[in-house]
Amino acid sequence: MLLKDKITLDDEELIFMRRKIIPDKGIGKDIYIFAYGSLLWNPTFEYEEQFPAIIYGFHRKFCMKTNLGRGSFENPGLMLGLDKGGSCKGIVYKLKNNNQIKEIDLLFKREMVTGTYIPRLVKTKMNNGNTVTSLTFIVDQKHENYVSNLTIYQTAKLISKAHGFLGSCEEYLNYTVSSLTELNIIDKRMNDIYNLIKHKKI
């Protein structure tokens, strides 16, 4: 049973959540992970192949405040999530068949420990034209840390001030923008936020 008033979820709760979407025996076909933020530059799991890809119905957005990792209670940071509407270009990683569930459980410990996201299997179109099912993490709009109405200026200001035990929120932004550039992915909002901070216009 999941406890809503806890700051973090324990291993038993995380496995319970994972089993609701991906059972221990798998889903009967290859499992892919769709990356749109930090997983682009720091996947932390073993994979067989990676492909540029796109999903529809969700877009990349700084929409989740955080007091942990790359933020504090005095200066909360912002983390990326997939919010409803539009589309999102990123990467899909094909997991190795021999340790899919182990890698997914490790990924849940990283992405789901604070319960801010909703894991989901989504149709994903790769750049070679093939469509696969991939696991990704959608922002939970009902979570207390979800923010939907920040301007680009407000977003940049929060990011520029935030720092936590994992480093600065600006570093998180810079790594993500750099990865998107390497992939030839144009994300205007991300670039605008980056340029506001870089040119100290906040």
N, CA and C atoms as a LAMMPS dump frame, in Angstrom:
ITEM: TIMESTEP
0
ITEM: NUMBER OF ATOMS
606
ITEM: BOX BOUNDS ff ff ff
-5.0000000000000000e+02 5.0000000000000000e+02
-5.0000000000000000e+02 5.0000000000000000e+02
-5.0000000000000000e+02 5.0000000000000000e+02
ITEM: ATOMS id mol type element x y z
1 1 1 N 0.847 -1.195 0
2 1 2 C 0 0 0
3 1 3 C 0.879 1.24 0
4 2 1 N 0.576 2.222 -0.855
5 2 2 C 1.379 3.422 -0.955
6 2 3 C 0.927 4.446 0.067
7 3 1 N 1.887 5.06 0.722
8 3 2 C 1.583 6.053 1.738
9 3 3 C 1.783 7.442 1.157
10 4 1 N 0.708 8.199 1.036
11 4 2 C 0.75 9.489 0.353
12 4 3 C 1.488 10.564 1.13
13 5 1 N 1.594 10.415 2.456
14 5 2 C 2.177 11.482 3.249
15 5 3 C 3.678 11.298 3.468
16 6 1 N 4.274 10.326 2.843
17 6 2 C 5.705 10.102 2.981
18 6 3 C 6.476 10.955 1.979
19 7 1 N 7.67 11.376 2.369
20 7 2 C 8.503 12.172 1.475
21 7 3 C 9.07 11.297 0.369
22 8 1 N 9.49 10.081 0.728
23 8 2 C 10.042 9.157 -0.267
24 8 3 C 9.366 7.8 -0.147
25 9 1 N 9.451 7.033 -1.233
26 9 2 C 8.878 5.697 -1.268
27 9 3 C 9.974 4.662 -1.025
28 10 1 N 9.653 3.594 -0.312
29 10 2 C 10.654 2.556 -0.055
30 10 3 C 10.641 1.53 -1.191
31 11 1 N 11.559 0.568 -1.123
32 11 2 C 11.721 -0.408 -2.201
33 11 3 C 10.441 -1.194 -2.459
34 12 1 N 9.756 -1.593 -1.39
35 12 2 C 8.528 -2.377 -1.544
36 12 3 C 7.464 -1.585 -2.302
37 13 1 N 7.331 -0.322 -1.977
38 13 2 C 6.346 0.528 -2.651
39 13 3 C 6.706 0.751 -4.117
40 14 1 N 8.002 0.92 -4.374
41 14 2 C 8.45 1.134 -5.752
42 14 3 C 8.214 -0.109 -6.608
43 15 1 N 8.504 -1.282 -6.057
44 15 2 C 8.266 -2.522 -6.803
45 15 3 C 6.77 -2.719 -7.048
46 16 1 N 5.954 -2.365 -6.064
47 16 2 C 4.505 -2.446 -6.23
48 16 3 C 4.05 -1.57 -7.396
49 17 1 N 4.588 -0.369 -7.495
50 17 2 C 4.232 0.543 -8.579
51 17 3 C 4.717 0.009 -9.922
52 18 1 N 5.929 -0.527 -9.934
53 18 2 C 6.475 -1.064 -11.184
54 18 3 C 5.656 -2.242 -11.69
55 19 1 N 5.25 -3.128 -10.774
56 19 2 C 4.486 -4.317 -11.168
57 19 3 C 3.123 -3.949 -11.746
58 20 1 N 2.588 -2.792 -11.391
59 20 2 C 1.303 -2.357 -11.928
60 20 3 C 1.399 -2.04 -13.413
61 21 1 N 2.586 -1.711 -13.871
62 21 2 C 2.762 -1.346 -15.281
63 21 3 C 3.605 -2.364 -16.044
64 22 1 N 4.619 -2.94 -15.357
65 22 2 C 5.467 -3.968 -15.969
66 22 3 C 5.622 -5.112 -14.968
67 23 1 N 5.003 -6.274 -15.24
68 23 2 C 5.103 -7.413 -14.305
69 23 3 C 6.51 -8.002 -14.303
70 24 1 N 6.763 -8.861 -13.33
71 24 2 C 8.095 -9.469 -13.194
72 24 3 C 8.503 -10.25 -14.435
73 25 1 N 7.535 -10.794 -15.151
74 25 2 C 7.842 -11.583 -16.346
75 25 3 C 8.02 -10.706 -17.595
76 26 1 N 7.898 -9.399 -17.456
77 26 2 C 8.055 -8.5 -18.597
78 26 3 C 6.74 -8.263 -19.316
79 27 1 N 6.812 -7.68 -20.509
80 27 2 C 5.598 -7.355 -21.267
81 27 3 C 5.503 -8.172 -22.554
82 28 1 N 6.338 -9.202 -22.667
83 28 2 C 6.268 -10.09 -23.82
84 28 3 C 6.962 -9.582 -25.062
85 29 1 N 7.695 -8.51 -24.945
86 29 2 C 8.452 -7.969 -26.072
87 29 3 C 9.569 -7.093 -25.519
88 30 1 N 10.401 -6.572 -26.416
89 30 2 C 11.5 -5.709 -25.979
90 30 3 C 10.956 -4.51 -25.207
91 31 1 N 11.713 -4.096 -24.202
92 31 2 C 11.335 -2.928 -23.412
93 31 3 C 12.289 -1.784 -23.735
94 32 1 N 11.7 -0.632 -24.014
95 32 2 C 12.459 0.575 -24.311
96 32 3 C 12.183 1.624 -23.229
97 33 1 N 13.164 2.499 -23.019
98 33 2 C 13.014 3.63 -22.099
99 33 3 C 13.086 4.906 -22.923
100 34 1 N 12.079 5.769 -22.79
101 34 2 C 12.111 7.05 -23.501
102 34 3 C 12.72 8.108 -22.592
103 35 1 N 13.778 8.76 -23.082
104 35 2 C 14.502 9.769 -22.32
105 35 3 C 14.26 11.149 -22.897
106 36 1 N 13.991 12.113 -22.021
107 36 2 C 13.739 13.489 -22.462
108 36 3 C 14.492 14.531 -21.654
109 37 1 N 15.068 14.117 -20.507
110 37 2 C 15.778 15.039 -19.626
111 37 3 C 17.125 14.476 -19.221
112 38 1 N 17.306 14.229 -17.925
113 38 2 C 18.607 13.78 -17.43
114 38 3 C 18.998 12.402 -17.96
115 39 1 N 18.028 11.59 -18.346
116 39 2 C 18.362 10.273 -18.9
117 39 3 C 19.052 10.389 -20.257
118 40 1 N 18.972 11.555 -20.888
119 40 2 C 19.697 11.769 -22.142
120 40 3 C 21.201 11.728 -21.907
121 41 1 N 21.651 12.322 -20.81
122 41 2 C 23.091 12.435 -20.558
123 41 3 C 23.582 11.604 -19.377
124 42 1 N 22.65 10.983 -18.661
125 42 2 C 23.059 10.161 -17.529
126 42 3 C 22.063 9.018 -17.331
127 43 1 N 22.029 8.061 -18.277
128 43 2 C 21.014 6.997 -18.194
129 43 3 C 21.152 6.081 -16.986
130 44 1 N 22.352 5.796 -16.529
131 44 2 C 22.639 4.961 -15.348
132 44 3 C 22.072 3.541 -15.432
133 45 1 N 21.714 3.087 -16.616
134 45 2 C 21.294 1.696 -16.771
135 45 3 C 21.948 1.143 -18.033
136 46 1 N 22.046 -0.19 -18.072
137 46 2 C 22.651 -0.831 -19.234
138 46 3 C 21.611 -0.976 -20.342
139 47 1 N 22.039 -0.706 -21.566
140 47 2 C 21.112 -0.826 -22.688
141 47 3 C 21.843 -1.392 -23.897
142 48 1 N 21.071 -1.919 -24.817
143 48 2 C 21.621 -2.584 -25.993
144 48 3 C 21.83 -1.619 -27.155
145 49 1 N 20.83 -0.744 -27.383
146 49 2 C 20.888 0.224 -28.465
147 49 3 C 20.138 1.48 -28.057
148 50 1 N 20.395 2.563 -28.793
149 50 2 C 19.631 3.785 -28.573
150 50 3 C 19.271 4.406 -29.926
151 51 1 N 18.1 5.056 -29.964
152 51 2 C 17.61 5.636 -31.205
153 51 3 C 16.944 6.981 -30.927
154 52 1 N 17.143 7.972 -31.807
155 52 2 C 16.336 9.195 -31.714
156 52 3 C 14.871 8.832 -31.906
157 53 1 N 13.983 9.491 -31.171
158 53 2 C 12.573 9.11 -31.219
159 53 3 C 11.682 10.277 -30.811
160 54 1 N 10.387 10.098 -31.027
161 54 2 C 9.41 11.124 -30.666
162 54 3 C 8.161 10.47 -30.09
163 55 1 N 7.558 11.129 -29.1
164 55 2 C 6.257 10.709 -28.596
165 55 3 C 5.282 11.868 -28.776
166 56 1 N 4.002 11.526 -28.85
167 56 2 C 2.964 12.533 -29.054
168 56 3 C 2.02 12.578 -27.86
169 57 1 N 1.481 13.762 -27.6
170 57 2 C 0.55 13.935 -26.495
171 57 3 C 1.169 14.518 -25.248
172 58 1 N 2.508 14.64 -25.249
173 58 2 C 3.222 15.19 -24.099
174 58 3 C 4.398 16.035 -24.579
175 59 1 N 4.774 17.022 -23.779
176 59 2 C 5.917 17.861 -24.124
177 59 3 C 6.836 18.025 -22.91
178 60 1 N 8.097 18.317 -23.18
179 60 2 C 9.118 18.516 -22.146
180 60 3 C 8.908 19.887 -21.498
181 61 1 N 8.933 19.924 -20.151
182 61 2 C 8.687 21.193 -19.473
183 61 3 C 9.267 21.181 -18.065
184 62 1 N 9.82 22.298 -17.638
185 62 2 C 10.204 22.462 -16.233
186 62 3 C 8.923 22.746 -15.453
187 63 1 N 8.39 21.727 -14.803
188 63 2 C 7.075 21.878 -14.176
189 63 3 C 6.981 21.21 -12.807
190 64 1 N 8.118 20.828 -12.225
191 64 2 C 8.082 20.175 -10.929
192 64 3 C 9.119 20.806 -9.997
193 65 1 N 8.656 21.459 -8.941
194 65 2 C 9.577 22.037 -7.966
195 65 3 C 10.227 20.929 -7.148
196 66 1 N 11.469 21.166 -6.74
197 66 2 C 12.17 20.186 -5.926
198 66 3 C 12.991 20.879 -4.849
199 67 1 N 12.926 20.324 -3.642
200 67 2 C 13.755 20.799 -2.537
201 67 3 C 14.921 19.856 -2.287
202 68 1 N 15.024 18.816 -3.101
203 68 2 C 16.057 17.806 -2.949
204 68 3 C 16.92 17.747 -4.198
205 69 1 N 18.103 17.204 -4.08
206 69 2 C 18.942 16.95 -5.257
207 69 3 C 19.559 18.193 -5.844
208 70 1 N 18.757 18.981 -6.545
209 70 2 C 19.252 20.202 -7.189
210 70 3 C 18.465 21.432 -6.741
211 71 1 N 17.999 21.384 -5.508
212 71 2 C 17.285 22.511 -4.939
213 71 3 C 17.295 22.432 -3.43
214 72 1 N 16.731 23.441 -2.779
215 72 2 C 16.644 23.476 -1.319
216 72 3 C 15.315 24.114 -0.939
217 73 1 N 14.999 24.103 0.35
218 73 2 C 13.756 24.739 0.791
219 73 3 C 13.842 26.253 0.628
220 74 1 N 15.037 26.817 0.762
221 74 2 C 15.202 28.252 0.583
222 74 3 C 15.105 28.645 -0.894
223 75 1 N 15.703 27.834 -1.758
224 75 2 C 15.7 28.096 -3.197
225 75 3 C 15.362 26.798 -3.94
226 76 1 N 14.079 26.494 -4.059
227 76 2 C 13.69 25.253 -4.747
228 76 3 C 14.093 25.267 -6.208
229 77 1 N 14.499 24.093 -6.693
230 77 2 C 14.843 23.96 -8.096
231 77 3 C 13.634 23.516 -8.903
232 78 1 N 13.846 23.359 -10.185
233 78 2 C 12.806 22.869 -11.078
234 78 3 C 13.336 21.677 -11.851
235 79 1 N 12.525 20.64 -11.941
236 79 2 C 12.897 19.459 -12.697
237 79 3 C 11.988 19.322 -13.905
238 80 1 N 12.513 18.669 -14.916
239 80 2 C 11.734 18.439 -16.121
240 80 3 C 10.729 17.316 -15.926
241 81 1 N 9.607 17.444 -16.607
242 81 2 C 8.624 16.383 -16.67
243 81 3 C 7.988 16.382 -18.042
244 82 1 N 7.247 15.354 -18.33
245 82 2 C 6.434 15.327 -19.539
246 82 3 C 5.038 15.778 -19.156
247 83 1 N 4.646 16.952 -19.652
248 83 2 C 3.332 17.495 -19.358
249 83 3 C 2.415 17.285 -20.561
250 84 1 N 1.126 17.361 -20.341
251 84 2 C 0.166 17.044 -21.389
252 84 3 C 0.197 18.057 -22.529
253 85 1 N 0.053 17.534 -23.758
254 85 2 C -0.045 18.379 -24.936
255 85 3 C 1.208 18.381 -25.784
256 86 1 N 1.025 18.489 -27.09
257 86 2 C 2.164 18.615 -27.999
258 86 3 C 2.883 17.313 -28.256
259 87 1 N 4.195 17.415 -28.406
260 87 2 C 5.031 16.246 -28.671
261 87 3 C 6.399 16.475 -28.054
262 88 1 N 7.192 15.43 -28.015
263 88 2 C 8.518 15.535 -27.41
264 88 3 C 9.5 14.636 -28.144
265 89 1 N 10.612 15.224 -28.565
266 89 2 C 11.685 14.462 -29.18
267 89 3 C 12.735 14.118 -28.131
268 90 1 N 13.264 12.915 -28.229
269 90 2 C 14.29 12.483 -27.297
270 90 3 C 14.988 11.247 -27.82
271 91 1 N 15.302 10.328 -26.913
272 91 2 C 15.98 9.078 -27.257
273 91 3 C 15.207 7.921 -26.635
274 92 1 N 15.171 6.782 -27.349
275 92 2 C 14.716 5.541 -26.713
276 92 3 C 15.91 4.606 -26.577
277 93 1 N 16.03 4.028 -25.388
278 93 2 C 17.059 3.03 -25.12
279 93 3 C 16.406 1.653 -25.122
280 94 1 N 16.97 0.727 -25.865
281 94 2 C 16.495 -0.658 -25.848
282 94 3 C 17.254 -1.415 -24.766
283 95 1 N 16.528 -1.913 -23.772
284 95 2 C 17.166 -2.628 -22.673
285 95 3 C 17.608 -4.024 -23.101
286 96 1 N 18.671 -4.509 -22.459
287 96 2 C 19.122 -5.871 -22.713
288 96 3 C 18.099 -6.854 -22.157
289 97 1 N 17.862 -7.936 -22.873
290 97 2 C 16.826 -8.897 -22.484
291 97 3 C 17.121 -9.606 -21.17
292 98 1 N 18.393 -9.762 -20.823
293 98 2 C 18.736 -10.599 -19.665
294 98 3 C 18.564 -9.898 -18.318
295 99 1 N 18.408 -8.578 -18.313
296 99 2 C 18.278 -7.898 -17.013
297 99 3 C 17.314 -6.712 -17.064
298 100 1 N 16.259 -6.838 -17.867
299 100 2 C 15.318 -5.731 -18.03
300 100 3 C 14.686 -5.294 -16.708
301 101 1 N 14.148 -6.223 -15.971
302 101 2 C 13.41 -5.885 -14.749
303 101 3 C 14.338 -5.283 -13.7
304 102 1 N 15.543 -5.831 -13.589
305 102 2 C 16.508 -5.281 -12.641
306 102 3 C 16.818 -3.822 -12.965
307 103 1 N 17.045 -3.533 -14.238
308 103 2 C 17.367 -2.167 -14.639
309 103 3 C 16.175 -1.236 -14.43
310 104 1 N 14.965 -1.727 -14.685
311 104 2 C 13.774 -0.903 -14.492
312 104 3 C 13.555 -0.602 -13.013
313 105 1 N 13.798 -1.58 -12.15
314 105 2 C 13.664 -1.338 -10.711
315 105 3 C 14.664 -0.289 -10.237
316 106 1 N 15.882 -0.327 -10.76
317 106 2 C 16.875 0.699 -10.43
318 106 3 C 16.426 2.061 -10.939
319 107 1 N 15.818 2.072 -12.126
320 107 2 C 15.329 3.324 -12.698
321 107 3 C 14.188 3.888 -11.856
322 108 1 N 13.309 3.019 -11.346
323 108 2 C 12.218 3.479 -10.485
324 108 3 C 12.763 4.106 -9.206
325 109 1 N 13.849 3.553 -8.671
326 109 2 C 14.448 4.13 -7.463
327 109 3 C 14.948 5.548 -7.735
328 110 1 N 15.382 5.779 -8.943
329 110 2 C 15.892 7.099 -9.309
330 110 3 C 14.767 8.085 -9.627
331 111 1 N 13.807 7.652 -10.425
332 111 2 C 12.799 8.574 -10.947
333 111 3 C 11.529 8.66 -10.091
334 112 1 N 11.222 7.589 -9.363
335 112 2 C 9.93 7.519 -8.693
336 112 3 C 9.995 7.613 -7.172
337 113 1 N 11.178 7.81 -6.627
338 113 2 C 11.339 7.722 -5.178
339 113 3 C 10.524 8.78 -4.436
340 114 1 N 10.278 9.946 -5.047
341 114 2 C 9.48 10.979 -4.381
342 114 3 C 8.028 10.991 -4.854
343 115 1 N 7.673 10.079 -5.766
344 115 2 C 6.295 9.964 -6.203
345 115 3 C 5.769 11.125 -7.013
346 116 1 N 6.66 11.859 -7.681
347 116 2 C 6.228 13.041 -8.427
348 116 3 C 5.822 12.734 -9.867
349 117 1 N 6.138 11.523 -10.313
350 117 2 C 5.83 11.157 -11.691
351 117 3 C 4.878 9.969 -11.75
352 118 1 N 4.297 9.793 -12.919
353 118 2 C 3.451 8.632 -13.187
354 118 3 C 4.116 7.811 -14.285
355 119 1 N 4.551 6.585 -14.003
356 119 2 C 5.171 5.763 -15.045
357 119 3 C 4.121 5.346 -16.07
358 120 1 N 4.51 5.345 -17.331
359 120 2 C 3.537 5.014 -18.374
360 120 3 C 4.232 4.38 -19.568
361 121 1 N 3.552 3.426 -20.192
362 121 2 C 4.015 2.851 -21.445
363 121 3 C 3.367 3.635 -22.582
364 122 1 N 4.185 4.184 -23.469
365 122 2 C 3.668 5.042 -24.536
366 122 3 C 4.18 4.576 -25.896
367 123 1 N 3.379 4.831 -26.924
368 123 2 C 3.818 4.557 -28.283
369 123 3 C 4.901 5.558 -28.655
370 124 1 N 5.981 5.057 -29.221
371 124 2 C 7.14 5.881 -29.51
372 124 3 C 7.622 5.61 -30.925
373 125 1 N 7.738 6.665 -31.713
374 125 2 C 8.169 6.513 -33.101
375 125 3 C 9.651 6.827 -33.217
376 126 1 N 10.414 5.851 -33.683
377 126 2 C 11.847 6.027 -33.845
378 126 3 C 12.144 6.676 -35.191
379 127 1 N 13.358 7.215 -35.331
380 127 2 C 13.696 7.924 -36.565
381 127 3 C 13.817 7.008 -37.779
382 128 1 N 13.861 5.692 -37.551
383 128 2 C 13.889 4.749 -38.674
384 128 3 C 12.483 4.37 -39.139
385 129 1 N 11.471 4.989 -38.512
386 129 2 C 10.097 4.739 -38.913
387 129 3 C 9.375 3.696 -38.093
388 130 1 N 10.1 2.912 -37.322
389 130 2 C 9.484 1.872 -36.501
390 130 3 C 8.819 2.482 -35.268
391 131 1 N 7.736 1.85 -34.839
392 131 2 C 7.048 2.279 -33.626
393 131 3 C 7.202 1.211 -32.553
394 132 1 N 7.615 1.628 -31.347
395 132 2 C 7.812 0.704 -30.234
396 132 3 C 7.055 1.222 -29.017
397 133 1 N 6.948 0.37 -28.017
398 133 2 C 6.371 0.771 -26.737
399 133 3 C 7.514 1.072 -25.774
400 134 1 N 7.477 2.249 -25.181
401 134 2 C 8.559 2.607 -24.257
402 134 3 C 8 3.052 -22.912
403 135 1 N 8.789 2.832 -21.893
404 135 2 C 8.464 3.298 -20.548
405 135 3 C 8.985 4.718 -20.39
406 136 1 N 8.145 5.604 -19.888
407 136 2 C 8.603 6.953 -19.593
408 136 3 C 7.873 7.454 -18.363
409 137 1 N 8.179 8.689 -17.946
410 137 2 C 7.654 9.209 -16.693
411 137 3 C 6.947 10.534 -16.934
412 138 1 N 5.619 10.504 -16.757
413 138 2 C 4.76 11.661 -16.962
414 138 3 C 4.617 12.408 -15.642
415 139 1 N 4.58 13.724 -15.707
416 139 2 C 4.422 14.488 -14.477
417 139 3 C 3.036 14.245 -13.875
418 140 1 N 2.982 14.152 -12.551
419 140 2 C 1.714 13.992 -11.85
420 140 3 C 1.151 15.376 -11.556
421 141 1 N 0.149 15.782 -12.308
422 141 2 C -0.418 17.119 -12.146
423 141 3 C -1.117 17.309 -10.801
424 142 1 N -1.395 16.215 -10.09
425 142 2 C -2.037 16.322 -8.782
426 142 3 C -1.025 16.457 -7.647
427 143 1 N 0.252 16.312 -7.973
428 143 2 C 1.279 16.407 -6.936
429 143 3 C 1.425 17.847 -6.467
430 144 1 N 1.692 18.02 -5.181
431 144 2 C 1.764 19.367 -4.609
432 144 3 C 2.911 20.203 -5.18
433 145 1 N 3.917 19.564 -5.747
434 145 2 C 5.058 20.307 -6.293
435 145 3 C 4.908 20.637 -7.781
436 146 1 N 3.813 20.216 -8.373
437 146 2 C 3.586 20.506 -9.788
438 146 3 C 3.273 21.991 -9.987
439 147 1 N 3.923 22.609 -10.967
440 147 2 C 3.666 24.008 -11.314
441 147 3 C 3.446 24.091 -12.826
442 148 1 N 2.413 24.805 -13.223
443 148 2 C 2.06 24.809 -14.641
444 148 3 C 2.052 26.192 -15.284
445 149 1 N 2.125 27.247 -14.485
446 149 2 C 1.912 28.58 -15.033
447 149 3 C 3.122 29.503 -14.933
448 150 1 N 4.317 28.941 -14.817
449 150 2 C 5.512 29.771 -14.735
450 150 3 C 5.873 30.333 -16.108
451 151 1 N 6.257 31.597 -16.151
452 151 2 C 6.776 32.167 -17.392
453 151 3 C 8.202 31.683 -17.606
454 152 1 N 8.721 31.908 -18.796
455 152 2 C 10.107 31.541 -19.069
456 152 3 C 11.042 32.303 -18.131
457 153 1 N 10.743 33.576 -17.886
458 153 2 C 11.562 34.396 -16.986
459 153 3 C 11.541 33.824 -15.564
460 154 1 N 10.364 33.488 -15.05
461 154 2 C 10.257 32.923 -13.703
462 154 3 C 10.978 31.577 -13.613
463 155 1 N 10.859 30.787 -14.659
464 155 2 C 11.532 29.492 -14.701
465 155 3 C 13.041 29.664 -14.635
466 156 1 N 13.551 30.576 -15.455
467 156 2 C 14.997 30.818 -15.479
468 156 3 C 15.501 31.332 -14.142
469 157 1 N 14.737 32.189 -13.502
470 157 2 C 15.155 32.766 -12.215
471 157 3 C 15.26 31.695 -11.139
472 158 1 N 14.27 30.789 -11.081
473 158 2 C 14.315 29.704 -10.104
474 158 3 C 15.508 28.783 -10.359
475 159 1 N 15.715 28.437 -11.617
476 159 2 C 16.81 27.533 -11.972
477 159 3 C 18.159 28.141 -11.618
478 160 1 N 18.321 29.433 -11.855
479 160 2 C 19.614 30.094 -11.643
480 160 3 C 20.019 30.151 -10.176
481 161 1 N 19.05 30.069 -9.264
482 161 2 C 19.342 30.197 -7.833
483 161 3 C 19.442 28.863 -7.107
484 162 1 N 18.94 27.806 -7.728
485 162 2 C 18.783 26.534 -7.01
486 162 3 C 20.053 25.696 -7.012
487 163 1 N 20.323 25.091 -5.859
488 163 2 C 21.492 24.216 -5.706
489 163 3 C 21.186 23.203 -4.611
490 164 1 N 21.589 21.953 -4.834
491 164 2 C 21.371 20.901 -3.843
492 164 3 C 22.543 19.946 -3.799
493 165 1 N 22.362 18.792 -3.148
494 165 2 C 23.484 17.86 -2.95
495 165 3 C 23.937 17.211 -4.26
496 166 1 N 23.108 17.249 -5.305
497 166 2 C 23.511 16.706 -6.6
498 166 3 C 24.171 17.754 -7.491
499 167 1 N 24.134 19.006 -7.052
500 167 2 C 24.691 20.084 -7.859
501 167 3 C 23.65 21.16 -8.122
502 168 1 N 23.951 22.041 -9.047
503 168 2 C 23.043 23.151 -9.323
504 168 3 C 21.971 22.76 -10.335
505 169 1 N 20.856 23.451 -10.261
506 169 2 C 19.787 23.244 -11.227
507 169 3 C 20.215 23.776 -12.602
508 170 1 N 21.043 24.805 -12.599
509 170 2 C 21.557 25.348 -13.864
510 170 3 C 22.409 24.309 -14.593
511 171 1 N 23.185 23.541 -13.836
512 171 2 C 23.988 22.474 -14.432
513 171 3 C 23.082 21.435 -15.1
514 172 1 N 22.007 21.079 -14.441
515 172 2 C 21.001 20.147 -14.984
516 172 3 C 20.455 20.678 -16.31
517 173 1 N 20.134 21.964 -16.345
518 173 2 C 19.665 22.605 -17.58
519 173 3 C 20.732 22.557 -18.664
520 174 1 N 21.962 22.93 -18.301
521 174 2 C 23.044 22.991 -19.289
522 174 3 C 23.321 21.627 -19.916
523 175 1 N 23.359 20.591 -19.094
524 175 2 C 23.606 19.247 -19.609
525 175 3 C 22.499 18.817 -20.56
526 176 1 N 21.263 19.146 -20.201
527 176 2 C 20.134 18.744 -21.042
528 176 3 C 20.15 19.48 -22.371
529 177 1 N 20.378 20.788 -22.334
530 177 2 C 20.442 21.581 -23.571
531 177 3 C 21.588 21.094 -24.457
532 178 1 N 22.724 20.778 -23.848
533 178 2 C 23.868 20.269 -24.603
534 178 3 C 23.526 18.946 -25.291
535 179 1 N 22.829 18.063 -24.573
536 179 2 C 22.435 16.774 -25.16
537 179 3 C 21.46 16.97 -26.304
538 180 1 N 20.497 17.876 -26.142
539 180 2 C 19.53 18.146 -27.202
540 180 3 C 20.233 18.706 -28.433
541 181 1 N 21.223 19.558 -28.224
542 181 2 C 21.984 20.132 -29.34
543 181 3 C 22.728 19.04 -30.097
544 182 1 N 23.356 18.12 -29.355
545 182 2 C 24.075 17.01 -29.988
546 182 3 C 23.143 16.128 -30.807
547 183 1 N 21.895 16.043 -30.39
548 183 2 C 20.907 15.213 -31.085
549 183 3 C 20.185 15.977 -32.194
550 184 1 N 20.571 17.241 -32.378
551 184 2 C 19.908 18.106 -33.38
552 184 3 C 18.423 18.271 -33.087
553 185 1 N 18.092 18.336 -31.793
554 185 2 C 16.708 18.561 -31.367
555 185 3 C 16.56 20.027 -30.968
556 186 1 N 15.64 20.705 -31.609
557 186 2 C 15.388 22.112 -31.294
558 186 3 C 14.217 22.189 -30.32
559 187 1 N 14.483 22.705 -29.127
560 187 2 C 13.447 22.928 -28.127
561 187 3 C 13.52 24.403 -27.757
562 188 1 N 12.674 25.211 -28.363
563 188 2 C 12.762 26.665 -28.236
564 188 3 C 12.65 27.13 -26.791
565 189 1 N 11.722 26.557 -26.039
566 189 2 C 11.556 26.993 -24.659
567 189 3 C 12.802 26.696 -23.838
568 190 1 N 13.376 25.533 -24.008
569 190 2 C 14.604 25.196 -23.295
570 190 3 C 15.728 26.152 -23.666
571 191 1 N 15.859 26.454 -24.957
572 191 2 C 16.908 27.368 -25.409
573 191 3 C 16.694 28.774 -24.872
574 192 1 N 15.435 29.214 -24.81
575 192 2 C 15.146 30.555 -24.287
576 192 3 C 15.515 30.658 -22.81
577 193 1 N 15.195 29.615 -22.036
578 193 2 C 15.55 29.601 -20.611
579 193 3 C 17.071 29.632 -20.456
580 194 1 N 17.744 28.808 -21.24
581 194 2 C 19.205 28.738 -21.205
582 194 3 C 19.827 30.107 -21.517
583 195 1 N 19.331 30.771 -22.534
584 195 2 C 19.896 32.053 -22.951
585 195 3 C 19.625 33.166 -21.94
586 196 1 N 18.48 33.139 -21.285
587 196 2 C 18.189 34.126 -20.243
588 196 3 C 19.224 34.045 -19.128
589 197 1 N 19.543 32.819 -18.72
590 197 2 C 20.512 32.645 -17.635
591 197 3 C 21.926 32.953 -18.123
592 198 1 N 22.284 32.461 -19.3
593 198 2 C 23.626 32.647 -19.832
594 198 3 C 23.964 34.117 -20.003
595 199 1 N 23.01 34.887 -20.482
596 199 2 C 23.248 36.312 -20.741
597 199 3 C 22.793 37.19 -19.585
598 200 1 N 22.501 36.55 -18.429
599 200 2 C 22.166 37.242 -17.185
600 200 3 C 21.071 38.283 -17.396
601 201 1 N 19.98 37.826 -17.989
602 201 2 C 18.838 38.719 -18.24
603 201 3 C 17.709 38.486 -17.232
604 202 1 N 18.058 37.931 -16.085
605 202 2 C 17.059 37.664 -15.059
606 202 3 C 17.402 38.413 -13.773
